[in-house]
Amino acid sequence: MHWLLEDRPSDIFAFGSLSFYGEQNAIARGQADQTRYDRYTGEAAAHNDPFALSLDTSEHSKSDQLKGLYLDAEAEDGYIRDRNVFGHESAYPITAEDTMVVSARYPSGVLLNYSLIAYCPWGGERLTITGTEGQIEYFGRGAGHVIAGQDNASLASEQTQGEQSIRVQRMFEPARDVEIPEAEGAHGGGDIKLLERIFLPDHHAGAMSVLTGVTANRSIETGQRVELETLLPAFIAELPA
């Protein structure tokens, strides 16, 4: 949204909840068996768990990429990539919201409504932009799968199982569909462009996107509307030199 609007929010209000992941949610659904191990790798009981991601076998990947990136590096950073998302909360509590809604206001006057469901069975998005001259609607539905170390070509191949469309409707005119050109790479060629936007010429917009998430989390914590500028000094101070 920052890229589309060339702006950042002035203030944000958000709600969030943990509605699907976590030990207690699994137990409440009658799926207590999924909570009996803390991680998936090396756990025989997780063999038939559809959420399982094994890092010490080639079950999900044709290479050792995941093993090298995560399992072999655990001693360096302490990050466990295959943590059970329904594991024992006494040892590893899951606190990140999996359901959230965000309302944001931009200095230009634009109002944004955003929602995210992190356990949706398919990946994708619906984007509607309504302005003074009409409306643009984008819909993209990707394939439902675990991203487990595929290379760029295989990931792009899987995601072509989905569908996407753009529809434009100007005021007092019939709607028309817009052809979407094919591009190479994952997410319809968008991954490369997105990474370039974040890390190359426009890293400032990437940082502001992170700060938008920080501001939304603060609103969820406090139940109050939060002005982004109030968190900016502390956010900048914590950025690496």
Accessible surface in RSA format (square Angstrom, percent):
REM  Atomic radii and reference values for relative SASA: ProtOr
REM  Chains: A
REM  Algorithm: Lee & Richards
REM  Probe-radius: 1.40
REM  Slices: 20
REM RES _ NUM      All-atoms   Total-Side   Main-Chain    Non-polar    All polar
REM                ABS   REL    ABS   REL    ABS   REL    ABS   REL    ABS   REL
RES MET A   1    72.74  37.7  37.85  25.1  34.89  83.1  32.96  28.0  39.78  52.7
RES HIS A   2    20.29  11.1  15.66  10.9   4.62  11.8  12.14  12.5   8.15   9.5
RES TRP A   3   145.39  58.3 133.94  64.8  11.45  26.9 133.56  71.2  11.83  19.2
RES LEU A   4    82.60  46.0  51.38  36.8  31.21  78.5  55.39  38.9  27.21  73.2
RES LEU A   5    51.12  28.5  28.96  20.7  22.16  55.7  32.60  22.9  18.52  49.8
RES GLU A   6   160.34  92.1 124.05  93.8  36.29  86.4  47.10  91.1 113.25  92.5
RES ASP A   7    40.48  28.4  26.54  26.4  13.94  33.0  15.40  36.2  25.07  25.0
RES ARG A   8    61.05  25.6  60.31  30.7   0.74   1.8  16.40  22.4  44.65  27.1
RES PRO A   9     2.33   1.7   0.19   0.2   2.14   7.8   0.19   0.2   2.14  13.3
RES SER A  10    37.77  31.9  32.74  43.7   5.03  11.6  30.61  65.2   7.16  10.0
RES ASP A  11     8.05   5.6   5.99   6.0   2.06   4.9   4.12   9.7   3.93   3.9
RES ILE A  12     1.18   0.7   0.00   0.0   1.18   2.8   1.13   0.8   0.05   0.1
RES PHE A  13    67.34  33.7  65.38  40.5   1.96   5.1  65.38  39.6   1.96   5.6
RES ALA A  14     2.13   2.0   0.00   0.0   2.13   4.8   0.86   1.2   1.27   3.4
RES PHE A  15   126.25  63.2 125.40  77.7   0.86   2.2 126.06  76.4   0.20   0.6
RES GLY A  16    27.49  33.9   0.00   N/A  27.49  33.9   3.35   9.2  24.14  54.1
RES SER A  17    51.32  43.4  45.29  60.4   6.03  13.9  42.27  90.0   9.05  12.7
RES LEU A  18    56.98  31.7  33.68  24.1  23.30  58.6  33.68  23.7  23.30  62.7
RES SER A  19    55.48  46.9  30.90  41.2  24.58  56.6  23.38  49.8  32.10  45.0
RES PHE A  20    44.68  22.4  44.68  27.7   0.00   0.0  44.68  27.1   0.00   0.0
RES TYR A  21    42.75  20.0  42.75  24.3   0.00   0.0  23.05  17.3  19.71  24.3
RES GLY A  22     0.38   0.5   0.00   N/A   0.38   0.5   0.38   1.0   0.00   0.0
RES GLU A  23    27.20  15.6  27.20  20.6   0.00   0.0   0.30   0.6  26.90  22.0
RES GLN A  24   110.47  61.8 107.24  78.4   3.22   7.7  51.48 109.6  58.99  44.7
RES ASN A  25    33.82  23.3  31.95  30.9   1.87   4.5   1.92   4.6  31.90  30.8
RES ALA A  26     0.00   0.0   0.00   0.0   0.00   0.0   0.00   0.0   0.00   0.0
RES ILE A  27    78.67  44.8  68.81  51.3   9.86  23.8  68.81  49.5   9.86  26.8
RES ALA A  28    88.78  81.6  46.67  72.0  42.11  95.8  57.61  81.1  31.17  82.6
RES ARG A  29    90.68  38.1  58.14  29.6  32.54  77.5  63.11  86.3  27.57  16.7
RES GLY A  30    68.32  84.3   0.00   N/A  68.32  84.3  35.01  96.1  33.31  74.6
RES GLN A  31    78.09  43.7  72.62  53.1   5.47  13.0  21.46  45.7  56.63  43.0
RES ALA A  32    38.29  35.2  36.37  56.1   1.92   4.4  36.37  51.2   1.92   5.1
RES ASP A  33    94.56  66.2  88.76  88.3   5.81  13.7  32.71  77.0  61.85  61.7
RES GLN A  34    27.30  15.3  26.98  19.7   0.32   0.8  18.42  39.2   8.88   6.7
RES THR A  35     6.44   4.6   6.44   6.5   0.00   0.0   0.00   0.0   6.44   9.7
RES ARG A  36   161.37  67.8 137.31  70.0  24.06  57.3  48.77  66.6 112.60  68.2
RES TYR A  37    14.59   6.8   9.00   5.1   5.59  14.5  10.75   8.1   3.84   4.7
RES ASP A  38    50.16  35.1  44.22  44.0   5.94  14.0  12.44  29.3  37.72  37.6
RES ARG A  39    61.96  26.0  60.51  30.8   1.45   3.5  38.39  52.5  23.57  14.3
RES TYR A  40    10.82   5.0   5.38   3.1   5.44  14.1   5.37   4.0   5.45   6.7
RES THR A  41    20.13  14.3   9.64   9.8  10.49  25.0   9.64  12.9  10.49  15.9
RES GLY A  42    72.24  89.1   0.00   N/A  72.24  89.1  35.31  96.9  36.93  82.7
RES GLU A  43    64.85  37.2  54.39  41.1  10.47  24.9   5.06   9.8  59.80  48.8
RES ALA A  44    91.91  84.5  68.69 106.0  23.22  52.8  79.47 111.9  12.44  32.9
RES ALA A  45    71.72  65.9  37.86  58.4  33.85  77.0  50.75  71.5  20.96  55.5
RES ALA A  46     2.70   2.5   1.51   2.3   1.20   2.7   1.85   2.6   0.85   2.3
RES HIS A  47   131.47  71.9 110.17  76.6  21.30  54.5  72.71  74.9  58.76  68.4
RES ASN A  48   132.02  91.0 106.54 103.0  25.47  61.3  37.88  91.2  94.13  91.0
RES ASP A  49    15.39  10.8   1.97   2.0  13.42  31.7   6.97  16.4   8.42   8.4
RES PRO A  50   105.49  76.9  76.22  69.5  29.27 106.4  89.17  73.6  16.32 101.5
RES PHE A  51    73.20  36.6  59.77  37.0  13.43  35.0  62.08  37.6  11.12  31.8
RES ALA A  52    13.27  12.2  11.56  17.8   1.71   3.9  11.56  16.3   1.71   4.5
RES LEU A  53     8.54   4.8   8.54   6.1   0.00   0.0   8.54   6.0   0.00   0.0
RES SER A  54    16.56  14.0  14.15  18.9   2.40   5.5  11.11  23.7   5.44   7.6
RES LEU A  55     1.63   0.9   0.00   0.0   1.63   4.1   0.07   0.1   1.56   4.2
RES ASP A  56    66.53  46.6  42.06  41.9  24.47  57.9  15.89  37.4  50.64  50.5
RES THR A  57    76.36  54.3  53.41  54.1  22.95  54.7  64.59  86.8  11.77  17.8
RES SER A  58    78.48  66.3  61.48  82.0  17.00  39.2  24.59  52.4  53.89  75.5
RES GLU A  59   106.54  61.2  67.48  51.0  39.06  93.0  40.50  78.3  66.04  53.9
RES HIS A  60    62.98  34.4  42.02  29.2  20.96  53.6  32.64  33.6  30.34  35.3
RES SER A  61    15.49  13.1   5.83   7.8   9.66  22.3  11.99  25.5   3.50   4.9
RES LYS A  62   216.70 105.7 176.27 108.2  40.43  96.3 124.68 112.2  92.02  98.0
RES SER A  63    58.70  49.6  45.76  61.1  12.94  29.8  49.72 105.9   8.98  12.6
RES ASP A  64   109.27  76.5  98.27  97.8  11.01  26.0  27.00  63.6  82.27  82.0
RES GLN A  65    86.63  48.4  74.25  54.3  12.38  29.5  29.39  62.6  57.24  43.4
RES LEU A  66    14.61   8.1  14.49  10.4   0.11   0.3  14.49  10.2   0.11   0.3
RES LYS A  67    77.12  37.6  75.92  46.6   1.20   2.8  44.83  40.4  32.29  34.4
RES GLY A  68    41.26  50.9   0.00   N/A  41.26  50.9  26.75  73.4  14.52  32.5
RES LEU A  69    99.68  55.5  84.11  60.2  15.56  39.1  86.74  60.9  12.94  34.8
RES TYR A  70    57.99  27.1  55.57  31.6   2.42   6.3  21.28  16.0  36.71  45.3
RES LEU A  71    44.62  24.9  34.62  24.8  10.00  25.1  34.62  24.3  10.00  26.9
RES ASP A  72    86.81  60.8  54.92  54.7  31.89  75.4  30.45  71.7  56.36  56.2
RES ALA A  73    25.45  23.4  23.92  36.9   1.53   3.5  25.45  35.8   0.00   0.0
RES GLU A  74    34.17  19.6  29.62  22.4   4.55  10.8  13.20  25.5  20.97  17.1
RES ALA A  75   102.62  94.4  58.26  89.9  44.35 100.9  69.77  98.3  32.85  87.0
RES GLU A  76   149.47  85.8 114.32  86.5  35.15  83.7  40.31  78.0 109.16  89.1
RES ASP A  77   101.12  70.8  63.85  63.5  37.27  88.1  42.46  99.9  58.67  58.5
RES GLY A  78    54.42  67.1   0.00   N/A  54.42  67.1  33.09  90.8  21.33  47.8
RES TYR A  79   118.93  55.5 112.97  64.3   5.96  15.5  86.00  64.6  32.93  40.6
RES ILE A  80    36.20  20.6  29.23  21.8   6.98  16.8  29.23  21.0   6.98  18.9
RES ARG A  81    80.19  33.7  70.12  35.7  10.08  24.0   2.96   4.0  77.23  46.8
RES ASP A  82     1.42   1.0   0.00   0.0   1.42   3.4   1.42   3.3   0.00   0.0
RES ARG A  83    67.65  28.4  62.28  31.7   5.37  12.8  26.63  36.4  41.02  24.9
RES ASN A  84     1.51   1.0   0.00   0.0   1.51   3.6   0.00   0.0   1.51   1.5
RES VAL A  85    48.25  31.7  47.42  42.9   0.83   2.0  48.25  41.9   0.00   0.0
RES PHE A  86     0.56   0.3   0.56   0.3   0.00   0.0   0.56   0.3   0.00   0.0
RES GLY A  87     5.14   6.3   0.00   N/A   5.14   6.3   5.01  13.7   0.13   0.3
RES HIS A  88    64.35  35.2  63.80  44.3   0.54   1.4  43.52  44.8  20.83  24.2
RES GLU A  89    45.92  26.4  40.31  30.5   5.60  13.3  11.90  23.0  34.02  27.8
RES SER A  90   114.80  97.0  69.96  93.4  44.84 103.3  60.93 129.8  53.87  75.5
RES ALA A  91    58.52  53.8  29.42  45.4  29.10  66.2  38.98  54.9  19.54  51.8
RES TYR A  92    91.69  42.8  85.32  48.5   6.37  16.6  46.70  35.1  44.99  55.5
RES PRO A  93    88.19  64.3  68.88  62.8  19.31  70.2  68.88  56.9  19.31 120.0
RES ILE A  94    40.16  22.9  30.14  22.5  10.03  24.2  33.58  24.2   6.58  17.9
RES THR A  95   109.37  77.8  88.17  89.4  21.20  50.5  61.16  82.1  48.21  72.9
RES ALA A  96    73.29  67.4  62.67  96.7  10.62  24.2  69.68  98.1   3.61   9.6
RES GLU A  97    49.14  28.2  39.12  29.6  10.02  23.9   5.66  10.9  43.48  35.5
RES ASP A  98     2.79   2.0   2.52   2.5   0.27   0.6   2.79   6.6   0.00   0.0
RES THR A  99    37.26  26.5  36.38  36.9   0.88   2.1  36.38  48.9   0.88   1.3
RES MET A 100    38.08  19.7  34.73  23.0   3.35   8.0  16.42  14.0  21.66  28.7
RES VAL A 101    74.10  48.8  73.78  66.8   0.32   0.8  73.80  64.1   0.30   0.8
RES VAL A 102    14.58   9.6  11.78  10.7   2.80   6.7  12.63  11.0   1.95   5.3
RES SER A 103    54.71  46.2  51.74  69.0   2.97   6.8  26.42  56.3  28.29  39.6
RES ALA A 104     5.66   5.2   0.46   0.7   5.20  11.8   3.15   4.4   2.50   6.6
RES ARG A 105   119.35  50.1 118.73  60.5   0.62   1.5  34.33  46.9  85.02  51.5
RES TYR A 106     3.89   1.8   1.51   0.9   2.38   6.2   0.00   0.0   3.89   4.8
RES PRO A 107    95.78  69.8  55.77  50.8  40.00 145.4  66.21  54.7  29.56 183.7
RES SER A 108    83.32  70.4  38.10  50.8  45.21 104.2  49.48 105.4  33.84  47.4
RES GLY A 109    53.01  65.4   0.00   N/A  53.01  65.4  33.69  92.5  19.32  43.3
RES VAL A 110    54.58  35.9  47.72  43.2   6.86  16.5  54.22  47.1   0.35   1.0
RES LEU A 111   137.04  76.3 109.09  78.0  27.95  70.3 109.41  76.8  27.63  74.3
RES LEU A 112    30.02  16.7  26.21  18.7   3.81   9.6  28.15  19.8   1.87   5.0
RES ASN A 113   132.06  91.1 104.35 100.8  27.71  66.7  31.89  76.8 100.17  96.8
RES TYR A 114   101.08  47.2  93.04  52.9   8.04  20.9  72.76  54.7  28.31  34.9
RES SER A 115    79.18  66.9  56.68  75.6  22.50  51.8  20.62  43.9  58.56  82.0
RES LEU A 116    72.24  40.2  69.39  49.6   2.85   7.2  71.95  50.5   0.30   0.8
RES ILE A 117    90.06  51.2  76.79  57.2  13.27  32.0  76.79  55.3  13.27  36.0
RES ALA A 118    52.20  48.0  25.96  40.1  26.24  59.7  33.38  47.0  18.82  49.8
RES TYR A 119    71.96  33.6  54.30  30.9  17.67  46.0  36.91  27.7  35.05  43.2
RES CYS A 120    52.51  39.7  31.08  34.7  21.43  50.4  11.26  28.5  41.25  44.5
RES PRO A 121   117.46  85.6  89.75  81.8  27.71 100.7 102.00  84.2  15.46  96.1
RES TRP A 122    60.99  24.5  53.76  26.0   7.23  17.0  41.12  21.9  19.87  32.2
RES GLY A 123    41.86  51.6   0.00   N/A  41.86  51.6  37.86 103.9   4.01   9.0
RES GLY A 124    43.77  54.0   0.00   N/A  43.77  54.0   7.87  21.6  35.90  80.4
RES GLU A 125    91.28  52.4  84.04  63.6   7.24  17.2  50.35  97.4  40.93  33.4
RES ARG A 126   171.99  72.2 140.67  71.7  31.32  74.6  58.17  79.5 113.82  69.0
RES LEU A 127    56.53  31.5  54.60  39.1   1.93   4.8  55.71  39.1   0.82   2.2
RES THR A 128    78.97  56.2  50.22  50.9  28.75  68.5  29.71  39.9  49.25  74.5
RES ILE A 129    67.46  38.4  62.82  46.8   4.64  11.2  66.17  47.7   1.28   3.5
RES THR A 130    95.49  67.9  63.33  64.2  32.17  76.7  55.60  74.7  39.89  60.3
RES GLY A 131    38.30  47.2   0.00   N/A  38.30  47.2  32.91  90.3   5.39  12.1
RES THR A 132   131.96  93.9 106.09 107.5  25.87  61.7  89.58 120.3  42.38  64.1
RES GLU A 133   110.27  63.3 103.84  78.6   6.44  15.3  43.68  84.5  66.59  54.4
RES GLY A 134    14.66  18.1   0.00   N/A  14.66  18.1   9.88  27.1   4.78  10.7
RES GLN A 135    62.59  35.0  57.79  42.2   4.80  11.4  11.14  23.7  51.45  39.0
RES ILE A 136    79.44  45.2  79.06  58.9   0.38   0.9  79.06  56.9   0.38   1.0
RES GLU A 137    74.59  42.8  73.03  55.2   1.57   3.7  15.00  29.0  59.59  48.7
RES TYR A 138    52.75  24.6  49.38  28.1   3.37   8.8  34.05  25.6  18.70  23.1
RES PHE A 139    33.37  16.7  32.88  20.4   0.49   1.3  32.88  19.9   0.49   1.4
RES GLY A 140     5.30   6.5   0.00   N/A   5.30   6.5   5.30  14.5   0.00   0.0
RES ARG A 141    84.03  35.3  78.87  40.2   5.16  12.3  24.14  33.0  59.89  36.3
RES GLY A 142    20.99  25.9   0.00   N/A  20.99  25.9  15.85  43.5   5.14  11.5
RES ALA A 143    18.98  17.4   4.55   7.0  14.43  32.8  11.91  16.8   7.07  18.7
RES GLY A 144    54.17  66.8   0.00   N/A  54.17  66.8  15.26  41.9  38.91  87.1
RES HIS A 145    65.73  35.9  26.44  18.4  39.29 100.5  39.17  40.4  26.56  30.9
RES VAL A 146    71.98  47.4  58.00  52.5  13.98  33.7  61.97  53.8  10.01  27.1
RES ILE A 147    86.39  49.2  78.98  58.8   7.40  17.8  78.98  56.9   7.40  20.1
RES ALA A 148     3.05   2.8   2.69   4.2   0.35   0.8   2.79   3.9   0.26   0.7
RES GLY A 149    15.79  19.5   0.00   N/A  15.79  19.5   9.12  25.0   6.67  14.9
RES GLN A 150    45.86  25.6  21.97  16.1  23.89  56.9  21.67  46.1  24.19  18.3
RES ASP A 151    92.46  64.8  80.58  80.2  11.88  28.1  43.07 101.4  49.39  49.3
RES ASN A 152    72.60  50.1  63.17  61.0   9.44  22.7  35.57  85.6  37.03  35.8
RES ALA A 153    76.97  70.8  62.02  95.7  14.95  34.0  69.98  98.5   6.99  18.5
RES SER A 154    43.47  36.7  36.64  48.9   6.83  15.7  40.60  86.5   2.87   4.0
RES LEU A 155    17.89  10.0  17.89  12.8   0.00   0.0  17.89  12.6   0.00   0.0
RES ALA A 156    18.85  17.3  17.00  26.2   1.84   4.2  17.98  25.3   0.87   2.3
RES SER A 157    71.84  60.7  60.26  80.4  11.58  26.7  29.18  62.1  42.67  59.8
RES GLU A 158    50.00  28.7  48.99  37.1   1.00   2.4  21.70  42.0  28.30  23.1
RES GLN A 159    29.10  16.3  17.72  12.9  11.38  27.1  13.88  29.5  15.22  11.5
RES THR A 160   109.52  77.9  80.14  81.2  29.39  70.0  72.07  96.8  37.45  56.6
RES GLN A 161   134.44  75.2  95.60  69.9  38.84  92.5  42.99  91.5  91.45  69.4
RES GLY A 162    25.72  31.7   0.00   N/A  25.72  31.7   7.00  19.2  18.72  41.9
RES GLU A 163   101.43  58.2  89.76  67.9  11.67  27.8  35.13  67.9  66.30  54.1
RES GLN A 164    95.01  53.1  68.91  50.4  26.10  62.1  19.65  41.8  75.36  57.2
RES SER A 165    54.27  45.9  50.93  68.0   3.35   7.7  35.42  75.4  18.86  26.4
RES ILE A 166    45.85  26.1  45.20  33.7   0.65   1.6  45.25  32.6   0.60   1.6
RES ARG A 167   109.83  46.1 109.10  55.6   0.73   1.7  19.98  27.3  89.85  54.5
RES VAL A 168    23.83  15.7  23.33  21.1   0.49   1.2  23.33  20.3   0.49   1.3
RES GLN A 169    85.78  48.0  83.15  60.8   2.64   6.3  14.59  31.0  71.20  54.0
RES ARG A 170   111.47  46.8 107.88  55.0   3.59   8.5  23.07  31.5  88.40  53.6
RES MET A 171    98.30  50.9  85.77  56.8  12.53  29.8  64.66  55.0  33.64  44.6
RES PHE A 172   207.32 103.7 157.01  97.2  50.32 130.9 173.27 105.0  34.05  97.5
RES GLU A 173    85.67  49.2  78.49  59.4   7.19  17.1  25.67  49.7  60.00  49.0
RES PRO A 174   117.17  85.4 101.28  92.3  15.89  57.8 110.22  91.0   6.95  43.2
RES ALA A 175    40.77  37.5  13.96  21.5  26.81  61.0  14.05  19.8  26.71  70.8
RES ARG A 176   139.30  58.5 132.93  67.8   6.37  15.2  62.72  85.7  76.58  46.4
RES ASP A 177    96.13  67.3  68.02  67.7  28.11  66.5  30.35  71.4  65.78  65.6
RES VAL A 178    53.90  35.5  44.08  39.9   9.82  23.7  47.70  41.4   6.20  16.8
RES GLU A 179   159.38  91.5 133.03 100.6  26.36  62.8  57.53 111.3 101.85  83.2
RES ILE A 180    47.92  27.3  29.65  22.1  18.27  44.0  30.24  21.8  17.68  48.0
RES PRO A 181   112.26  81.8  95.60  87.1  16.66  60.5 103.68  85.6   8.58  53.3
RES GLU A 182   177.53 101.9 141.78 107.3  35.75  85.1  61.04 118.1 116.49  95.1
RES ALA A 183    56.91  52.3  28.67  44.2  28.24  64.2  37.26  52.5  19.65  52.0
RES GLU A 184   162.82  93.5 145.79 110.3  17.04  40.6  64.92 125.6  97.91  79.9
RES GLY A 185    13.80  17.0   0.00   N/A  13.80  17.0   4.29  11.8   9.51  21.3
RES ALA A 186     1.19   1.1   0.40   0.6   0.79   1.8   0.40   0.6   0.79   2.1
RES HIS A 187   104.11  56.9  82.70  57.5  21.41  54.8  70.27  72.4  33.84  39.4
RES GLY A 188    52.10  64.3   0.00   N/A  52.10  64.3  28.25  77.5  23.85  53.4
RES GLY A 189     6.06   7.5   0.00   N/A   6.06   7.5   2.38   6.5   3.67   8.2
RES GLY A 190    28.85  35.6   0.00   N/A  28.85  35.6  26.60  73.0   2.25   5.1
RES ASP A 191    40.86  28.6  40.42  40.2   0.45   1.1  13.01  30.6  27.85  27.8
RES ILE A 192    92.72  52.8  91.39  68.1   1.33   3.2  92.43  66.6   0.29   0.8
RES LYS A 193   137.69  67.2 136.20  83.6   1.50   3.6  84.67  76.2  53.03  56.5
RES LEU A 194   104.15  58.0 100.38  71.8   3.77   9.5 103.71  72.8   0.44   1.2
RES LEU A 195    95.47  53.2  94.27  67.4   1.21   3.0  94.55  66.4   0.92   2.5
RES GLU A 196    79.30  45.5  78.35  59.3   0.94   2.2  19.97  38.6  59.33  48.4
RES ARG A 197   107.76  45.2 106.36  54.2   1.41   3.4  29.01  39.7  78.75  47.7
RES ILE A 198    57.70  32.8  56.54  42.1   1.16   2.8  56.82  40.9   0.88   2.4
RES PHE A 199   140.00  70.0 118.61  73.5  21.40  55.7 119.64  72.5  20.36  58.3
RES LEU A 200   114.95  64.0  98.79  70.7  16.16  40.6 103.82  72.9  11.12  29.9
RES PRO A 201   115.86  84.4  76.33  69.6  39.54 143.7  88.86  73.4  27.00 167.8
RES ASP A 202    38.14  26.7  37.29  37.1   0.84   2.0   8.02  18.9  30.11  30.0
RES HIS A 203   121.06  66.2 117.96  82.0   3.10   7.9  84.92  87.5  36.14  42.1
RES HIS A 204   104.76  57.3 102.83  71.5   1.94   5.0  73.28  75.5  31.49  36.6
RES ALA A 205    24.30  22.3  21.19  32.7   3.11   7.1  24.28  34.2   0.02   0.1
RES GLY A 206     8.63  10.6   0.00   N/A   8.63  10.6   6.25  17.1   2.39   5.3
RES ALA A 207    24.98  23.0  17.70  27.3   7.28  16.6  22.80  32.1   2.18   5.8
RES MET A 208    10.24   5.3  10.24   6.8   0.00   0.0  10.24   8.7   0.00   0.0
RES SER A 209    57.23  48.4  46.13  61.6  11.10  25.6  31.08  66.2  26.15  36.6
RES VAL A 210    89.15  58.7  80.42  72.8   8.73  21.0  87.63  76.1   1.51   4.1
RES LEU A 211     0.00   0.0   0.00   0.0   0.00   0.0   0.00   0.0   0.00   0.0
RES THR A 212    26.13  18.6  26.13  26.5   0.00   0.0  26.13  35.1   0.00   0.0
RES GLY A 213    34.42  42.5   0.00   N/A  34.42  42.5  33.24  91.2   1.18   2.7
RES VAL A 214    58.71  38.6  56.17  50.8   2.54   6.1  56.96  49.5   1.75   4.7
RES THR A 215     0.00   0.0   0.00   0.0   0.00   0.0   0.00   0.0   0.00   0.0
RES ALA A 216     9.76   9.0   9.76  15.1   0.00   0.0   9.76  13.7   0.00   0.0
RES ASN A 217    71.96  49.6  71.34  68.9   0.62   1.5  15.53  37.4  56.43  54.5
RES ARG A 218    99.03  41.6  97.98  49.9   1.05   2.5  15.22  20.8  83.81  50.8
RES SER A 219     0.00   0.0   0.00   0.0   0.00   0.0   0.00   0.0   0.00   0.0
RES ILE A 220    36.16  20.6  16.53  12.3  19.63  47.3  18.23  13.1  17.93  48.7
RES GLU A 221   131.01  75.2  90.55  68.5  40.46  96.3  44.63  86.3  86.38  70.5
RES THR A 222    69.61  49.5  42.65  43.2  26.96  64.3  50.74  68.2  18.87  28.5
RES GLY A 223    40.00  49.3   0.00   N/A  40.00  49.3  24.70  67.8  15.31  34.3
RES GLN A 224   114.57  64.1 113.45  82.9   1.11   2.6  34.59  73.6  79.98  60.7
RES ARG A 225   131.26  55.1 108.94  55.5  22.32  53.1  37.95  51.9  93.31  56.5
RES VAL A 226    16.18  10.6  13.10  11.9   3.08   7.4  16.18  14.1   0.00   0.0
RES GLU A 227    83.58  48.0  80.10  60.6   3.49   8.3  17.61  34.1  65.97  53.9
RES LEU A 228     0.09   0.1   0.09   0.1   0.00   0.0   0.09   0.1   0.00   0.0
RES GLU A 229    89.59  51.4  82.48  62.4   7.11  16.9  50.37  97.4  39.22  32.0
RES THR A 230    89.37  63.6  59.47  60.3  29.90  71.3  64.33  86.4  25.04  37.9
RES LEU A 231    19.22  10.7  18.15  13.0   1.07   2.7  18.41  12.9   0.81   2.2
RES LEU A 232    26.21  14.6  26.21  18.8   0.00   0.0  26.21  18.4   0.00   0.0
RES PRO A 233    92.79  67.6  80.31  73.2  12.48  45.4  87.43  72.2   5.36  33.3
RES ALA A 234    61.74  56.8  52.86  81.6   8.88  20.2  60.37  85.0   1.38   3.6
RES PHE A 235    25.42  12.7  20.87  12.9   4.54  11.8  24.69  15.0   0.73   2.1
RES ILE A 236    96.15  54.7  89.81  66.9   6.34  15.3  89.81  64.7   6.34  17.2
RES ALA A 237    85.35  78.5  46.48  71.7  38.87  88.4  57.99  81.7  27.36  72.5
RES GLU A 238   147.19  84.5 115.89  87.7  31.30  74.5  46.53  90.0 100.66  82.2
RES LEU A 239    80.38  44.8  65.38  46.8  15.00  37.7  65.80  46.2  14.58  39.2
RES PRO A 240   122.43  89.2  94.43  86.1  28.00 101.8 105.70  87.3  16.73 104.0
RES ALA A 241   152.80 140.5  72.03 111.2  80.77 183.7 110.25 155.3  42.55 112.7
END  Absolute sums over single chains surface
CHAIN  1 A    15942.4      12443.9       3498.5       9325.0       6617.4
END  Absolute sums over all chains
TOTAL         15942.4      12443.9       3498.5       9325.0       6617.4
